Amino acid sequence: MAKVLTLDELRVEREQLRRKQKRVVFTNGCFDLLHPGHVRYLQQARALGDALIVALNSDRSVRELKGPGRPILNENERAEVMAALGCVDYVTIFDNTTPREIITTLLPDILVKGGDWSISNIVGREEVEAAGGQVMSLSFVDGYSTSDVIERILKREYE
């Protein structure tokens, strides 16, 4: 089974999961330079349901959100790394700065973000809750951030 899908392919897969009464968990992000904080968060998210969908920001939207030096890995590389994780069932790439369109299309049973997001600020919350789903902010894993990893690499380079 291919894990990296277009939105149209994912829509079909979501319908099949719905018919089988499988709980679908959804999250999104840049996930540039995967680190232990990401892995722990994704494992927590997957434990909430039967399938985990991860939507990755496209290279263009990462640059818009994070600045001209990002992403470090391109969208296809990030998708490949994400799809290799056992806790991730499906990966898709989106080109907007928010995943609202994907969330509205798929209406996951559970929408999650990391603990640095308050529930009231999670994009797609209204749509998921209106459809009877749950929205959760999972615990934040201290000590890990992609920006910190990049900073440590650059600091070592100049020492």
Order of alpha helices (4+ residues) and beta strands (2+ residues): alpha-beta-alpha-beta-alpha-alpha-beta-alpha-beta-alpha-beta-alpha
